[in-house]
Amino acid sequence: MLKMSDPVIQAIVQARVALLFDDPWYGNLVTRLEVVAANEVDAVHVGYRELRYNQEAVRHMTPPQLTACLREGIDALIAGLAGPPISTDDQVPRQEFIAAVINANVATGRKATDQLAHLDAKTPRTSRQEKEAIELPPHLSALCGYL
């Protein structure tokens, strides 16, 4: 069970809430995920159903770095939807995630292609973190595992 008094859990909650305010589409998707402590991940792993995190790695991230890592995780999941499911076990969580994306699009008024537009290098993102040009250090960027 998660303890809200844990500073790492507080940081994750704050990052999720920040996404709700800064970019509701991402926030809508990230807040649906169950938060699970997982020391086997290097930093943060965003999956179809869970947000798995390594306590020590998250403890050393700044709030903007954690928020950026969550956003990158959602981006990786969206990009992965173009291919076939990884396995039969992956089918139902994948379908649930697709339904969540559709729901987030409806809830935020986004068009189906809007969330992919920023993957094109010619289309800049406009969130507060992006405007502040916050980037993960190379060692943390490499640690953010997805799928």
MDAnalysis code that builds the backbone (N, CA, C; Angstrom):
import MDAnalysis as mda
import numpy as np

u = mda.Universe.empty(441, n_residues=147, atom_resindex=np.repeat(np.arange(147), 3), trajectory=True)
u.add_TopologyAttr("name", ["N", "CA", "C"] * 147)
u.add_TopologyAttr("resid", np.arange(1, 148))
u.add_TopologyAttr("resname", ["MET", "LEU", "LYS", "MET", "SER", "ASP", "PRO", "VAL", "ILE", "GLN", "ALA", "ILE", "VAL", "GLN", "ALA", "ARG", "VAL", "ALA", "LEU", "LEU", "PHE", "ASP", "ASP", "PRO", "TRP", "TYR", "GLY", "ASN", "LEU", "VAL", "THR", "ARG", "LEU", "GLU", "VAL", "VAL", "ALA", "ALA", "ASN", "GLU", "VAL", "ASP", "ALA", "VAL", "HIS", "VAL", "GLY", "TYR", "ARG", "GLU", "LEU", "ARG", "TYR", "ASN", "GLN", "GLU", "ALA", "VAL", "ARG", "HIS", "MET", "THR", "PRO", "PRO", "GLN", "LEU", "THR", "ALA", "CYS", "LEU", "ARG", "GLU", "GLY", "ILE", "ASP", "ALA", "LEU", "ILE", "ALA", "GLY", "LEU", "ALA", "GLY", "PRO", "PRO", "ILE", "SER", "THR", "ASP", "ASP", "GLN", "VAL", "PRO", "ARG", "GLN", "GLU", "PHE", "ILE", "ALA", "ALA", "VAL", "ILE", "ASN", "ALA", "ASN", "VAL", "ALA", "THR", "GLY", "ARG", "LYS", "ALA", "THR", "ASP", "GLN", "LEU", "ALA", "HIS", "LEU", "ASP", "ALA", "LYS", "THR", "PRO", "ARG", "THR", "SER", "ARG", "GLN", "GLU", "LYS", "GLU", "ALA", "ILE", "GLU", "LEU", "PRO", "PRO", "HIS", "LEU", "SER", "ALA", "LEU", "CYS", "GLY", "TYR", "LEU"])
u.atoms.positions = np.array([
    [0.842, -1.190, 0.000],
    [0.000, 0.000, 0.000],
    [0.887, 1.254, 0.000],
    [0.502, 2.228, -0.789],
    [1.267, 3.464, -0.882],
    [1.014, 4.342, 0.328],
    [2.075, 4.952, 0.819],
    [1.958, 5.865, 1.962],
    [2.111, 7.293, 1.462],
    [1.075, 8.076, 1.637],
    [1.120, 9.466, 1.171],
    [2.168, 10.295, 1.916],
    [2.629, 9.810, 3.038],
    [3.671, 10.542, 3.778],
    [5.056, 10.322, 3.154],
    [5.181, 9.354, 2.268],
    [6.450, 9.061, 1.598],
    [6.753, 10.193, 0.600],
    [7.923, 10.849, 0.719],
    [8.265, 11.949, -0.190],
    [8.288, 11.540, -1.667],
    [8.634, 10.298, -1.962],
    [8.662, 9.838, -3.351],
    [7.236, 9.756, -3.895],
    [6.327, 9.233, -3.112],
    [4.923, 9.170, -3.533],
    [4.382, 10.589, -3.708],
    [4.730, 11.474, -2.808],
    [4.292, 12.872, -2.939],
    [4.813, 13.481, -4.238],
    [6.061, 13.180, -4.591],
    [6.645, 13.713, -5.827],
    [5.900, 13.169, -7.055],
    [5.565, 11.889, -7.031],
    [4.832, 11.293, -8.151],
    [3.442, 11.904, -8.262],
    [2.768, 12.057, -7.136],
    [1.432, 12.670, -7.139],
    [1.514, 14.106, -7.659],
    [2.508, 14.860, -7.196],
    [2.660, 16.246, -7.653],
    [2.934, 16.302, -9.157],
    [3.737, 15.369, -9.670],
    [4.029, 15.346, -11.115],
    [2.764, 15.026, -11.905],
    [1.959, 14.091, -11.398],
    [0.717, 13.744, -12.090],
    [-0.263, 14.917, -12.073],
    [-0.361, 15.598, -10.943],
    [-1.263, 16.752, -10.840],
    [-0.760, 17.890, -11.732],
    [0.557, 18.087, -11.774],
    [1.129, 19.124, -12.642],
    [0.746, 18.861, -14.095],
    [0.782, 17.586, -14.505],
    [0.381, 17.260, -15.871],
    [-1.101, 17.529, -16.095],
    [-1.919, 17.294, -15.081],
    [-3.354, 17.595, -15.222],
    [-3.579, 19.069, -15.520],
    [-2.787, 19.929, -14.874],
    [-2.941, 21.373, -15.081],
    [-2.214, 21.867, -16.330],
    [-0.982, 21.385, -16.553],
    [-0.161, 21.873, -17.666],
    [-0.574, 21.279, -19.005],
    [-0.962, 20.034, -19.003],
    [-1.388, 19.368, -20.230],
    [-2.395, 18.291, -19.849],
    [-3.673, 18.643, -19.781],
    [-4.700, 17.717, -19.298],
    [-4.759, 16.383, -20.042],
    [-4.358, 16.368, -21.291],
    [-4.394, 15.107, -22.030],
    [-3.436, 14.100, -21.396],
    [-2.203, 14.532, -21.162],
    [-1.233, 13.651, -20.505],
    [-1.677, 13.345, -19.072],
    [-2.118, 14.360, -18.378],
    [-2.555, 14.177, -16.995],
    [-3.680, 13.175, -16.883],
    [-4.621, 13.232, -17.816],
    [-5.736, 12.300, -17.826],
    [-5.234, 10.867, -17.942],
    [-4.267, 10.633, -18.802],
    [-3.749, 9.278, -18.993],
    [-2.871, 8.825, -17.829],
    [-2.028, 9.703, -17.330],
    [-1.111, 9.321, -16.249],
    [-1.856, 9.046, -14.945],
    [-2.908, 9.810, -14.670],
    [-3.618, 9.597, -13.406],
    [-4.445, 8.316, -13.400],
    [-4.640, 7.696, -14.539],
    [-5.351, 6.408, -14.605],
    [-4.464, 5.245, -14.174],
    [-3.175, 5.446, -14.185],
    [-2.234, 4.358, -13.922],
    [-2.087, 4.086, -12.427],
    [-2.015, 2.814, -12.090],
    [-1.751, 2.421, -10.709],
    [-0.266, 2.638, -10.433],
    [0.053, 3.275, -9.320],
    [1.444, 3.546, -8.953],
    [1.972, 2.343, -8.165],
    [3.087, 1.773, -8.644],
    [3.630, 0.558, -8.058],
    [5.142, 0.719, -7.853],
    [5.599, 0.492, -6.639],
    [7.040, 0.499, -6.364],
    [7.650, -0.734, -7.023],
    [8.745, -0.540, -7.719],
    [9.383, -1.647, -8.441],
    [10.872, -1.375, -8.548],
    [11.640, -1.968, -7.659],
    [13.080, -1.730, -7.677],
    [13.771, -2.330, -8.887],
    [13.065, -3.214, -9.631],
    [13.683, -3.810, -10.821],
    [13.740, -2.848, -12.000],
    [12.982, -1.740, -11.954],
    [13.085, -0.743, -13.022],
    [14.186, 0.248, -12.656],
    [14.794, 0.834, -13.675],
    [15.904, 1.756, -13.421],
    [15.446, 3.095, -12.869],
    [14.315, 3.595, -13.347],
    [13.808, 4.885, -12.875],
    [12.289, 4.845, -12.855],
    [11.679, 5.066, -14.021],
    [10.227, 5.066, -14.149],
    [9.861, 4.266, -15.391],
    [8.851, 3.424, -15.250],
    [8.341, 2.646, -16.379],
    [6.845, 2.916, -16.477],
    [6.435, 3.473, -17.602],
    [5.022, 3.758, -17.834],
    [4.475, 2.647, -18.707],
    [3.541, 1.882, -18.159],
    [2.917, 0.793, -18.902],
    [1.458, 1.099, -19.167],
    [0.785, 0.149, -19.782],
    [-0.630, 0.353, -20.097],
    [-1.486, 0.510, -18.848],
    [-1.126, -0.195, -17.762],
    [-1.942, -0.162, -16.548],
    [-1.217, 0.394, -15.329],
    [0.086, 0.376, -15.349],
    [0.850, 0.743, -14.157],
    [1.926, 1.774, -14.451],
    [2.201, 2.561, -13.429],
    [3.344, 3.459, -13.414],
    [4.275, 2.854, -12.364],
    [5.311, 2.186, -12.837],
    [6.249, 1.522, -11.927],
    [7.447, 2.443, -11.720],
    [7.935, 2.507, -10.495],
    [9.027, 3.431, -10.206],
    [10.047, 2.804, -9.274],
    [11.287, 3.271, -9.405],
    [12.374, 2.911, -8.512],
    [12.507, 4.052, -7.507],
    [12.347, 3.723, -6.260],
    [12.305, 4.732, -5.203],
    [13.557, 5.618, -5.190],
    [14.722, 5.015, -5.281],
    [15.967, 5.796, -5.212],
    [16.122, 6.722, -6.422],
    [15.806, 6.219, -7.586],
    [15.943, 7.038, -8.798],
    [14.993, 8.229, -8.753],
    [13.729, 7.989, -8.364],
    [12.750, 9.071, -8.320],
    [13.118, 10.085, -7.239],
    [13.681, 9.614, -6.147],
    [14.084, 10.502, -5.055],
    [15.078, 11.557, -5.547],
    [15.903, 11.202, -6.542],
    [16.934, 12.124, -7.030],
    [16.492, 12.958, -8.226],
    [15.261, 12.768, -8.700],
    [14.763, 13.563, -9.827],
    [14.140, 14.859, -9.326],
    [14.270, 15.894, -10.134],
    [13.565, 17.135, -9.826],
    [12.117, 16.972, -10.301],
    [11.183, 17.772, -9.776],
    [9.791, 17.661, -10.248],
    [9.654, 17.807, -11.773],
    [10.322, 18.771, -12.414],
    [10.199, 18.857, -13.872],
    [10.766, 17.629, -14.594],
    [11.837, 17.040, -14.074],
    [12.393, 15.838, -14.689],
    [11.411, 14.670, -14.574],
    [10.786, 14.520, -13.416],
    [9.817, 13.442, -13.228],
    [8.613, 13.641, -14.145],
    [8.129, 14.859, -14.235],
    [7.002, 15.159, -15.126],
    [7.376, 14.856, -16.576],
    [8.571, 15.247, -16.992],
    [9.028, 14.974, -18.356],
    [9.139, 13.469, -18.606],
    [9.596, 12.735, -17.613],
    [9.725, 11.285, -17.738],
    [8.349, 10.638, -17.907],
    [7.353, 11.095, -17.161],
    [5.992, 10.568, -17.290],
    [5.432, 10.868, -18.681],
    [5.659, 12.072, -19.141],
    [5.183, 12.471, -20.466],
    [5.851, 11.620, -21.549],
    [7.149, 11.399, -21.434],
    [7.866, 10.578, -22.411],
    [7.349, 9.144, -22.399],
    [6.975, 8.650, -21.219],
    [6.419, 7.300, -21.123],
    [5.107, 7.173, -21.881],
    [4.236, 8.166, -21.731],
    [2.971, 8.162, -22.470],
    [3.257, 8.258, -23.966],
    [4.192, 9.118, -24.358],
    [4.563, 9.241, -25.770],
    [5.021, 7.891, -26.338],
    [5.831, 7.167, -25.566],
    [6.332, 5.868, -26.027],
    [5.191, 4.870, -26.193],
    [4.246, 4.888, -25.266],
    [3.093, 3.988, -25.394],
    [2.279, 4.325, -26.639],
    [2.046, 5.608, -26.872],
    [1.286, 6.041, -28.047],
    [2.016, 5.621, -29.320],
    [3.315, 5.848, -29.375],
    [4.089, 5.474, -30.560],
    [4.042, 3.965, -30.778],
    [4.012, 3.193, -29.691],
    [3.963, 1.743, -29.783],
    [2.635, 1.198, -30.270],
    [1.583, 2.004, -30.226],
    [0.270, 1.539, -30.672],
    [0.222, 1.284, -32.173],
    [1.170, 1.829, -32.914],
    [1.176, 1.656, -34.364],
    [1.521, 0.218, -34.754],
    [2.233, -0.483, -33.881],
    [2.630, -1.858, -34.191],
    [1.674, -2.875, -33.598],
    [1.934, -4.145, -33.846],
    [1.081, -5.198, -33.291],
    [1.340, -5.363, -31.794],
    [0.403, -5.973, -31.059],
    [0.637, -6.240, -29.637],
    [1.878, -7.104, -29.460],
    [2.568, -6.886, -28.367],
    [3.800, -7.637, -28.096],
    [3.487, -9.114, -27.869],
    [2.400, -9.392, -27.160],
    [2.005, -10.770, -26.880],
    [0.492, -10.826, -26.716],
    [-0.039, -12.031, -26.592],
    [-1.471, -12.204, -26.358],
    [-1.865, -11.585, -25.024],
    [-0.992, -11.701, -24.031],
    [-1.253, -11.116, -22.705],
    [-1.330, -9.596, -22.761],
    [-0.741, -9.030, -23.773],
    [-0.691, -7.579, -23.945],
    [-1.973, -7.024, -24.573],
    [-2.789, -7.885, -25.160],
    [-3.949, -7.451, -25.937],
    [-4.960, -6.645, -25.123],
    [-5.412, -7.158, -23.984],
    [-6.447, -6.472, -23.197],
    [-5.930, -5.164, -22.610],
    [-4.751, -5.146, -21.956],
    [-4.263, -3.847, -21.457],
    [-4.091, -2.819, -22.568],
    [-3.662, -3.270, -23.734],
    [-3.479, -2.377, -24.882],
    [-4.820, -1.793, -25.308],
    [-5.858, -2.631, -25.377],
    [-7.186, -2.158, -25.752],
    [-7.725, -1.175, -24.718],
    [-7.474, -1.446, -23.448],
    [-7.901, -0.529, -22.389],
    [-7.191, 0.815, -22.525],
    [-5.909, 0.772, -22.878],
    [-5.154, 2.011, -23.047],
    [-5.675, 2.803, -24.240],
    [-5.989, 2.100, -25.336],
    [-6.558, 2.783, -26.501],
    [-7.873, 3.457, -26.113],
    [-8.693, 2.765, -25.341],
    [-9.954, 3.353, -24.875],
    [-9.682, 4.578, -24.005],
    [-8.647, 4.511, -23.171],
    [-8.288, 5.656, -22.320],
    [-7.828, 6.840, -23.166],
    [-7.094, 6.573, -24.244],
    [-6.638, 7.639, -25.145],
    [-7.844, 8.310, -25.799],
    [-8.784, 7.494, -26.256],
    [-9.994, 8.050, -26.870],
    [-10.753, 8.891, -25.854],
    [-10.878, 8.369, -24.630],
    [-11.561, 9.098, -23.561],
    [-10.852, 10.417, -23.273],
    [-9.518, 10.387, -23.215],
    [-8.746, 11.613, -22.955],
    [-8.942, 12.613, -24.093],
    [-9.010, 12.115, -25.328],
    [-9.248, 13.007, -26.466],
    [-10.595, 13.704, -26.330],
    [-11.611, 12.938, -25.971],
    [-12.955, 13.505, -25.806],
    [-12.972, 14.485, -24.636],
    [-12.366, 14.090, -23.508],
    [-12.385, 14.925, -22.304],
    [-11.655, 16.250, -22.495],
    [-10.608, 16.251, -23.316],
    [-9.806, 17.466, -23.479],
    [-10.040, 18.168, -24.812],
    [-10.881, 17.598, -25.665],
    [-11.171, 18.217, -26.954],
    [-10.041, 18.089, -27.953],
    [-9.159, 17.150, -27.740],
    [-8.029, 16.948, -28.647],
    [-8.432, 16.081, -29.824],
    [-7.851, 16.349, -30.957],
    [-8.067, 15.501, -32.125],
    [-7.144, 14.293, -32.011],
    [-7.491, 13.240, -32.683],
    [-6.741, 11.984, -32.576],
    [-5.269, 12.138, -32.933],
    [-4.940, 13.064, -33.815],
    [-3.544, 13.199, -34.238],
    [-2.767, 14.230, -33.426],
    [-3.445, 14.997, -32.581],
    [-2.755, 16.056, -31.844],
    [-1.646, 15.531, -30.943],
    [-1.896, 14.401, -30.263],
    [-0.898, 13.903, -29.322],
    [0.365, 13.413, -30.015],
    [0.276, 13.104, -31.292],
    [1.463, 12.664, -32.030],
    [2.176, 13.813, -32.733],
    [1.524, 14.954, -32.830],
    [2.099, 16.064, -33.592],
    [3.453, 16.498, -33.065],
    [3.625, 16.487, -31.748],
    [4.896, 16.948, -31.185],
    [6.028, 15.947, -31.402],
    [5.710, 14.720, -31.845],
    [6.775, 13.767, -32.136],
    [7.538, 14.177, -33.396],
    [6.901, 14.995, -34.213],
    [7.554, 15.554, -35.384],
    [8.448, 16.692, -34.910],
    [9.709, 16.646, -35.215],
    [10.667, 17.653, -34.726],
    [10.297, 19.068, -35.136],
    [9.484, 19.217, -36.177],
    [9.112, 20.542, -36.646],
    [7.984, 21.158, -35.822],
    [7.344, 20.362, -34.972],
    [6.201, 20.847, -34.204],
    [6.597, 20.975, -32.738],
    [6.861, 22.175, -32.243],
    [7.278, 22.327, -30.850],
    [6.116, 22.103, -29.881],
    [6.446, 21.595, -28.693],
    [5.452, 21.462, -27.634],
    [5.326, 22.804, -26.937],
    [4.235, 22.982, -26.200],
    [4.010, 24.298, -25.614],
    [3.742, 24.274, -24.111],
    [3.993, 23.143, -23.437],
    [3.734, 23.118, -21.999],
    [4.742, 23.998, -21.260],
    [4.438, 24.289, -20.012],
    [5.317, 25.140, -19.210],
    [6.711, 24.519, -19.106],
    [6.804, 23.210, -18.865],
    [8.112, 22.559, -18.755],
    [8.884, 22.670, -20.061],
    [8.193, 22.504, -21.187],
    [8.878, 22.586, -22.458],
    [9.381, 24.000, -22.716],
    [8.588, 25.001, -22.356],
    [9.002, 26.385, -22.551],
    [10.234, 26.711, -21.724],
    [10.356, 26.069, -20.572],
    [11.520, 26.297, -19.712],
    [12.721, 25.483, -20.185],
    [12.543, 24.767, -21.297],
    [13.617, 23.976, -21.916],
    [14.246, 23.011, -20.932],
    [13.418, 22.311, -20.217],
    [13.912, 21.334, -19.250],
    [14.142, 20.025, -19.976],
    [15.323, 19.497, -19.819],
    [15.636, 18.210, -20.410],
    [16.184, 17.307, -19.326],
    [15.922, 16.012, -19.465],
    [16.500, 15.054, -18.539],
    [17.989, 14.934, -18.821],
    [18.798, 14.827, -17.774],
    [20.215, 14.560, -18.013],
    [20.345, 13.224, -18.750],
    [21.393, 13.031, -19.550],
    [21.523, 11.814, -20.339],
    [21.377, 10.535, -19.517],
    [21.946, 10.501, -18.304],
    [21.872, 9.268, -17.514],
    [20.451, 8.986, -17.057],
    [19.635, 10.025, -16.802],
    [18.246, 9.793, -16.393],
    [17.366, 9.488, -17.607],
    [17.658, 10.135, -18.731],
    [16.882, 9.876, -19.939],
    [17.040, 8.416, -20.344],
    [18.239, 7.893, -20.232],
    [18.488, 6.501, -20.576],
    [17.814, 5.549, -19.597],
    [17.591, 6.003, -18.361],
    [16.983, 5.149, -17.350],
    [15.476, 5.060, -17.457],
    [14.837, 5.998, -18.141],
    [13.377, 5.988, -18.248],
    [12.975, 4.897, -19.230],
    [12.588, 3.743, -18.708],
    [12.256, 2.599, -19.556],
    [10.786, 2.550, -19.870],
    [10.459, 2.194, -21.070],
    [9.074, 2.109, -21.500],
    [8.863, 0.813, -22.255],
    [7.671, 0.235, -22.111],
    [7.272, -0.989, -22.792],
    [8.245, -2.086, -22.572],
])
